[in-house]
């Protein structure tokens, strides 16, 4: 296979001026990368690496230089040059597992799974106890539909390292492919217990519950799904990060670490950017965000505050600062930050929603309602804003106003937002103004809500909806379900039992 790779490189016609001159013959031509795209410090760093390549004709020494050059190029995403260096290092030293593993990882990064599989297998023949290689091989097996192979590989990884959470997740994915969702849930939940912040696991758990037909559990987990996954430490690949010394490189590595949920590493990289360029507003925003998610909010707060003194700070800075002020209970300061965001970015719907909520928190109800109405005109499809306005209207006993608000929504639109649909259905079932009740619509809407959640309050709302349509037997069945869904010591239990007694005493004639 290596000979084929060599022929492919030659076939692209790389001339002498396009390649780095090497003093050992019979090697793959190494494309000479354009270093002018990098900062001067990186040009110097990579220039020294290239000088080392060209300075020896000793095959053993050159294999080390080539491997290290490959690592440096790999770190800066100069893939063609990195690939050729790894290939040559392997040709000169075929027993060095590190170069084989790095080449396999590079091929995987490029989506060349057959080549990646070949070299991962070869690396494991040389270093059979390297857990990360087993996990990567398992992931590739899954990508290629080799489910049985993946299962064996992930099991081997766990034998080597019982705390390799990524392997446990891999076995969960295998279980899903083998139609064993119950086993998958056990594996995913065990992984989540070990890495609670890996909120991407909630998506996998939710999908497994959906496969079992448990919609309530599925929706509960899917609602918590995020982007942070699990990852087993990989000393060989992780060491590439340490080679990066540029602002752009640190930013890239910081963002990679942030996306993977490795906030400690992200903090280190963004801090390095600021040490080089303390006017870099993006780095301040990213550092503060990483600190926040690492539960270091006080440090994040200081970073964000300092960044407000920079020239042209981005809207994201004020958004994050507003979020932290709100978290601290300083809603007045949070209000100022979110208003700043909207002055800079009038279409920022998240800031618009949070501004309304901090106005609510300050009991500025009229201002909040006015704000929500303005935002509804700007974002008519944002039902989070509609829900907040509707909640305030009911809180102020403005039943006609709420009725008018939801009358503007189609059933199809309403059934894309569970909380708003539930609020509307409960209103149609229990409005003090009986002329505004609509039992049939309440029942129909609650049927949809209950496909999304079997929460006790939803069961109660369905009971109230049935009661207002005169279906008292059904109403009693639903309120009994609500009672059974809560602990006897729960305050809701007493409320539900009172509703049941009212139903039984009045035959539901008053609609609950």
VOGU-3710 file (C-alpha; in Angstrom, 3 decimals, decimal comma):
1> xxxxxxxxxx> 0,000/0,000/0,000  2,878/2,388/0,701  4,183/1,879/-2,836  0,751/2,830/-4,204  0,762/5,997/-2,114  4,200/6,890/-3,471  3,016/6,450/-7,053  0,006/8,659/-6,399  2,191/11,452/-5,073  4,521/11,214/-8,058
11> xxxxxxxxxx> 1,556/11,130/-10,419  0,549/14,613/-9,313  3,793/15,829/-10,874  5,486/17,581/-7,976  8,675/19,088/-9,357  11,911/19,750/-7,554  11,021/23,419/-6,939  7,782/22,342/-5,261  9,385/19,872/-2,865  11,847/19,889/-0,009
21> xxxxxxxxxx> 15,287/18,517/-1,020  16,216/15,391/0,947  19,648/13,731/0,986  18,290/10,164/1,090  16,949/8,721/-2,156  13,873/6,576/-2,751  11,559/8,663/-0,569  8,179/10,242/-1,236  8,551/13,863/-2,418  7,618/16,232/0,416
31> xxxxxxxxxx> 5,558/19,186/-0,867  7,107/22,483/0,224  4,324/24,389/2,011  3,690/28,092/1,556  4,728/29,542/4,911  3,816/33,139/4,031  0,260/32,454/5,237  1,580/32,266/8,805  2,878/34,785/11,312  6,623/35,417/11,339
41> xxxxxxxxxx> 7,150/33,371/14,494  5,583/30,332/12,801  7,581/30,874/9,607  10,733/30,803/11,727  9,598/27,686/13,600  8,755/25,717/10,455  11,823/27,049/8,652  14,013/25,523/11,349  12,160/22,220/10,980  12,775/22,230/7,226
51> xxxxxxxxxx> 16,453/23,066/7,706  16,799/19,989/9,906  15,270/17,819/7,169  17,777/19,041/4,622  20,808/18,803/6,899  21,357/15,050/7,300  21,891/12,028/5,082  21,764/9,530/7,943  18,572/7,444/7,458  18,035/6,875/11,186
61> xxxxxxxxxx> 18,430/10,555/12,011  16,359/11,588/9,007  13,475/9,329/10,055  13,242/11,254/13,344  13,465/14,606/11,575  10,777/13,541/9,107  8,464/12,345/11,868  8,900/15,587/13,798  8,421/17,635/10,628  5,226/15,694/9,997
71> xxxxxxxxxx> 4,009/16,528/13,495  4,691/20,238/12,996  2,985/20,323/9,613  0,088/18,305/11,032  -0,278/20,756/13,915  -0,683/23,608/11,417  -2,996/21,566/9,157  -0,465/21,387/6,311  -1,749/17,937/5,496  -0,008/17,124/2,216
81> xxxxxxxxxx> 3,416/17,890/3,656  2,628/16,119/6,938  1,442/13,029/5,087  4,595/12,754/2,978  6,802/13,221/6,045  5,000/10,464/7,958  5,189/8,131/4,960  8,929/8,691/4,664  9,516/8,309/8,405  7,745/4,937/8,216
91> xxxxxxxxxx> 9,767/3,856/5,191  12,992/4,622/7,074  11,795/3,267/10,441  8,870/0,861/9,903  8,774/-0,162/13,576  7,997/3,291/14,971  4,341/3,053/16,041  4,037/6,810/16,609  4,504/7,723/12,936  2,142/4,971/11,816
101> xxxxxxxxxx> -0,512/6,110/14,295  -0,202/9,758/13,295  -0,519/8,889/9,609  -3,625/6,821/10,397  -5,106/9,751/12,335  -4,374/12,120/9,455  -6,121/9,812/6,986  -9,120/9,591/9,304  -9,218/13,370/9,548  -9,347/13,503/5,746
111> xxxxxxxxxx> -12,158/10,925/5,621  -9,980/8,263/3,952  -11,234/5,448/6,162  -9,757/2,482/4,284  -6,256/3,940/4,537  -6,867/5,006/8,128  -8,011/1,490/9,058  -4,922/-0,051/7,438  -2,529/2,142/9,395  -4,415/1,904/12,704
121> xxxxxxxxxx> -4,236/-1,888/12,463  -0,536/-1,622/11,669  0,074/0,749/14,593  -1,653/-1,687/16,945  0,588/-4,488/15,759  3,507/-2,324/16,878  1,897/-0,896/20,048  -1,007/-3,182/21,030  -1,680/-1,466/24,371  -2,400/2,029/23,023
131> xxxxxxxxxx> -6,069/2,488/23,962  -6,708/5,523/21,767  -5,769/3,558/18,648  -8,344/0,894/19,516  -11,011/3,562/20,016  -10,185/5,259/16,716  -10,284/1,901/14,952  -13,663/1,213/16,547  -15,015/4,567/15,373  -13,867/3,862/11,820
141> xxxxxxxxxx> -15,440/0,402/11,948  -18,738/2,059/12,879  -18,367/4,557/10,018  -17,827/1,671/7,602  -20,734/-0,383/8,954  -18,454/-3,082/10,391  -20,511/-3,364/13,567  -19,217/-6,713/14,825  -15,627/-5,555/14,300  -16,379/-2,343/16,180
151> xxxxxxxxxx> -17,829/-4,273/19,115  -14,707/-6,413/19,469  -12,443/-3,376/19,172  -14,292/-1,285/21,777  -14,322/-4,236/24,179  -10,559/-4,550/23,781  -10,172/-0,832/24,541  -12,152/-1,273/27,772  -10,042/-4,263/28,750  -6,964/-2,066/28,433
161> xxxxxxxxxx> -8,546/0,908/30,193  -11,784/0,305/32,143  -12,189/4,095/32,421  -12,134/4,666/28,646  -15,554/6,314/28,476  -15,345/6,758/24,701  -15,141/2,977/24,330  -18,215/2,571/26,520  -20,081/5,040/24,319  -18,852/3,105/21,295
171> xxxxxxxxxx> -20,363/-0,089/22,684  -23,601/1,813/23,249  -23,629/2,821/19,587  -22,982/-0,805/18,660  -25,946/-1,876/20,805  -28,181/0,607/18,979  -27,084/-0,779/15,603  -27,887/-4,271/16,901  -31,402/-3,191/18,000  -30,555/-3,425/21,704
181> xxxxxxxxxx> -31,662/0,036/22,913  -32,025/-1,080/26,539  -28,376/-2,160/26,630  -27,397/1,055/24,847  -29,139/3,172/27,479  -27,280/1,394/30,278  -23,951/2,043/28,548  -24,712/5,681/27,683  -25,988/6,442/31,193  -22,912/4,839/32,748
191> xxxxxxxxxx> -20,763/7,055/30,531  -22,794/10,131/31,480  -22,369/9,324/35,171  -18,596/9,354/34,646  -18,594/12,562/32,557  -21,711/14,545/33,603  -20,875/17,560/31,442  -20,864/15,434/28,262  -24,337/16,639/27,328  -24,130/15,212/23,801
201> xxxxxxxxxx> -24,813/11,853/25,471  -28,346/13,018/26,228  -29,038/12,901/22,490  -27,883/9,282/22,300  -29,882/8,358/25,408  -32,967/10,144/24,071  -32,672/8,359/20,737  -32,425/5,013/22,523  -35,499/5,734/24,656  -37,372/6,748/21,505
211> xxxxxxxxxx> -36,449/3,393/19,969  -38,000/1,742/23,044  -41,179/3,795/22,638  -40,662/5,804/25,831  -41,436/9,279/24,491  -41,383/11,044/27,834  -37,860/9,891/28,698  -36,780/10,481/25,106  -37,995/14,078/25,137  -36,514/14,707/28,578
221> xxxxxxxxxx> -33,049/13,712/27,399  -33,292/15,280/23,951  -34,151/18,593/25,606  -30,847/18,409/27,515  -28,733/17,463/24,500  -25,724/19,664/23,812  -22,482/19,523/21,878  -19,992/18,315/24,493  -18,900/14,760/23,836  -16,566/12,298/25,521
231> xxxxxxxxxx> -12,964/11,734/24,655  -10,251/9,438/25,928  -6,911/11,241/26,458  -4,631/10,684/23,478  -1,049/11,667/24,399  0,257/11,284/20,837  -2,363/13,472/19,168  -2,703/15,849/22,116  1,018/16,609/21,912  0,463/18,217/18,498
241> xxxxxxxxxx> -1,256/21,123/20,245  1,921/21,963/22,118  3,711/22,636/18,833  1,413/25,508/17,878  2,877/28,917/18,783  0,836/31,367/16,674  -2,189/33,455/17,600  -4,238/31,868/14,827  -3,010/28,416/15,833  -3,824/28,943/19,491
251> xxxxxxxxxx> -7,265/30,219/18,512  -7,877/27,176/16,326  -6,748/24,747/19,013  -8,723/26,616/21,656  -11,893/26,371/19,601  -11,299/22,667/18,986  -10,855/22,051/22,703  -13,919/24,172/23,510  -16,050/22,231/21,039  -14,912/18,956/22,585
261> xxxxxxxxxx> -15,781/20,172/26,081  -12,123/20,291/27,124  -12,491/23,689/28,774  -9,243/23,546/30,721  -7,246/23,203/27,495  -9,372/25,853/25,805  -8,622/28,249/28,663  -4,893/27,645/28,239  -4,968/28,342/24,493  -7,123/31,467/24,704
271> xxxxxxxxxx> -4,923/32,751/27,536  -1,871/32,301/25,301  -3,550/34,386/22,595  -4,172/37,204/25,067  -0,590/37,008/26,340  0,568/37,651/22,767  -2,168/40,130/21,840  -4,139/41,540/24,762  -6,309/43,589/22,374  -7,820/40,456/20,810
281> xxxxxxxxxx> -11,501/40,806/21,715  -12,468/37,423/20,277  -9,950/35,704/22,540  -11,385/37,521/25,572  -14,910/36,416/24,663  -13,786/32,833/24,106  -11,733/32,757/27,304  -14,620/34,106/29,342  -16,997/31,569/27,803  -14,630/28,691/28,568
291> xxxxxxxxxx> -14,176/29,900/32,145  -17,946/30,127/32,566  -18,488/26,571/31,376  -15,624/25,389/33,586  -17,599/26,751/36,572  -15,132/29,613/37,071  -17,702/32,374/36,684  -15,917/34,924/38,869  -12,829/34,741/36,660  -15,000/34,900/33,541
301> xxxxxxxxxx> -16,717/38,000/34,885  -13,373/39,786/35,289  -12,305/38,800/31,762  -15,530/40,107/30,240  -15,410/43,359/32,223  -11,811/44,018/31,171  -12,714/43,338/27,538  -15,354/46,085/27,529  -12,436/48,559/27,530  -11,110/47,211/24,220
311> xxxxxxxxxx> -11,719/48,935/20,909  -14,872/47,714/19,166  -15,761/44,842/21,512  -18,202/42,389/19,862  -21,854/42,003/20,788  -21,122/38,498/22,125  -19,095/40,078/24,909  -22,031/42,088/26,219  -24,361/39,112/25,805  -22,120/36,915/27,950
321> xxxxxxxxxx> -21,641/39,677/30,491  -25,397/40,153/30,683  -25,835/36,439/31,243  -23,376/36,487/34,158  -24,989/39,575/35,694  -28,352/37,794/35,517  -26,806/34,686/37,043  -25,579/36,828/39,947  -29,053/38,329/40,386  -27,957/41,793/39,222
331> xxxxxxxxxx> -30,826/42,161/36,772  -30,442/45,913/36,353  -26,883/45,517/35,068  -27,953/42,547/32,946  -30,656/44,722/31,397  -28,054/47,299/30,325  -25,884/44,632/28,718  -28,715/43,055/26,728  -29,887/46,483/25,557  -26,337/47,130/24,354
341> xxxxxxxxxx> -26,429/43,856/22,414  -29,712/44,804/20,734  -28,382/48,241/19,831  -25,470/46,507/18,105  -27,388/43,514/16,738  -31,138/44,287/16,534  -31,871/40,796/15,166  -30,333/38,904/18,111  -33,390/36,934/19,216  -31,645/35,278/22,168
351> xxxxxxxxxx> -30,715/38,683/23,612  -34,259/39,929/22,968  -35,716/37,044/24,959  -33,265/37,437/27,844  -33,877/41,185/28,022  -37,570/40,495/28,491  -36,857/37,964/31,212  -34,599/40,305/33,197  -37,301/42,976/32,927  -39,730/40,435/34,375
361> xxxxxxxxxx> -37,274/39,647/37,164  -37,285/43,342/38,113  -41,101/43,405/38,181  -41,099/45,721/35,150  -44,079/43,853/33,783  -45,501/46,587/31,554  -42,095/47,293/30,036  -41,550/43,564/29,510  -44,915/43,175/27,768  -44,229/46,174/25,555
371> xxxxxxxxxx> -40,798/44,755/24,723  -42,222/41,332/23,865  -44,868/42,871/21,591  -42,201/44,795/19,677  -40,096/41,655/19,373  -43,099/39,616/18,195  -43,541/42,036/15,307  -39,873/41,627/14,423  -39,811/37,842/14,975  -43,369/36,528/14,477
381> xxxxxxxxxx> -42,220/32,893/14,398  -40,299/33,061/17,689  -42,748/31,283/19,973  -40,462/31,598/23,010  -41,220/35,331/22,947  -44,929/34,644/22,359  -44,939/32,285/25,340  -43,387/34,866/27,668  -45,920/37,509/26,606  -48,777/35,049/27,035
391> xxxxxxxxxx> -47,553/34,090/30,489  -47,506/37,755/31,570  -50,973/38,410/30,149  -52,423/35,544/32,185  -50,463/36,657/35,239  -52,197/40,047/34,913  -55,613/38,392/34,379  -55,771/39,841/30,866  -57,772/36,897/29,564  -59,103/38,714/26,518
401> xxxxxxxxxx> -55,568/39,773/25,627  -54,295/36,205/25,921  -57,210/34,893/23,869  -56,430/37,418/21,150  -52,752/36,466/21,261  -53,287/32,741/20,723  -56,083/33,319/18,210  -53,377/34,606/15,876  -51,646/31,205/15,967  -52,633/28,185/13,913
411> xxxxxxxxxx> -52,878/24,782/15,565  -49,925/23,675/13,433  -47,802/26,564/14,682  -48,902/26,100/18,277  -47,879/22,459/18,229  -44,253/23,331/17,628  -43,880/24,774/21,146  -44,936/22,447/23,943  -44,996/25,022/26,759  -47,097/27,495/24,767
421> xxxxxxxxxx> -49,445/24,735/23,605  -49,882/23,569/27,206  -50,515/27,129/28,405  -53,124/27,673/25,679  -54,875/24,350/26,325  -55,087/25,021/30,039  -56,527/28,474/29,331  -59,168/27,048/26,983  -60,110/24,550/29,692  -60,137/26,820/32,759
431> xxxxxxxxxx> -60,529/30,472/31,695  -62,494/32,382/34,364  -64,263/34,036/31,433  -66,297/31,040/30,292  -67,006/32,685/26,932  -63,316/32,242/26,118  -63,246/28,510/26,864  -62,867/26,011/24,045  -62,962/22,494/25,420  -62,610/20,714/22,094
441> xxxxxxxxxx> -59,503/22,689/21,172  -58,136/22,168/24,684  -58,527/18,382/24,390  -57,034/18,268/20,889  -54,062/20,380/21,940  -53,439/18,364/25,098  -53,437/15,158/23,067  -50,430/16,565/21,215  -48,782/17,835/24,423  -49,057/14,374/25,950
451> xxxxxxxxxx> -47,172/12,885/23,007  -44,297/15,142/24,066  -44,528/14,827/27,850  -46,452/12,793/30,409  -45,583/15,266/33,167  -48,074/15,298/36,075  -49,268/18,849/35,318  -49,919/17,845/31,705  -52,039/14,921/32,915  -53,981/17,334/35,137
461> xxxxxxxxxx> -54,520/19,714/32,221  -55,912/16,883/30,099  -58,300/16,050/32,928  -59,481/19,666/33,076  -59,914/19,746/29,296  -62,031/16,579/29,355  -64,084/18,005/32,207  -64,999/21,163/30,313  -66,234/19,051/27,371  -68,425/17,019/29,721
471> xxxxxxxxxx> -66,358/13,826/29,447  -66,304/13,341/33,204  -65,326/9,667/33,196  -62,265/10,498/31,110  -61,497/13,508/33,286  -61,472/11,292/36,376  -59,208/8,754/34,660  -56,703/11,472/33,727  -56,652/13,131/37,151  -56,097/9,722/38,756
481> xxxxxxxxxx> -53,135/9,256/36,419  -51,799/12,603/37,605  -52,186/11,537/41,245  -50,369/8,266/40,550  -47,511/10,152/38,875  -46,485/12,102/42,000  -45,330/11,170/45,465  -47,943/11,476/48,206  -45,762/14,061/49,966  -45,592/16,245/46,854
491> xxxxxxxxxx> -47,758/19,402/47,187  -49,168/18,592/43,750  -50,691/15,415/45,173  -52,969/17,419/47,455  -53,993/19,706/44,583  -54,765/16,809/42,259  -56,825/15,043/44,950  -58,849/18,208/45,468  -59,579/18,344/41,728  -60,670/14,682/41,832
501> xxxxxxxxxx> -63,063/15,356/44,726  -64,525/18,324/42,828  -65,041/16,195/39,741  -66,762/13,487/41,753  -68,927/15,934/43,706  -70,108/17,994/40,722  -69,936/15,401/37,942  -67,507/17,858/36,309  -70,347/20,241/35,530  -68,251/23,315/36,274
511> xx> -65,336/22,113/34,142  -62,947/21,758/37,099
//
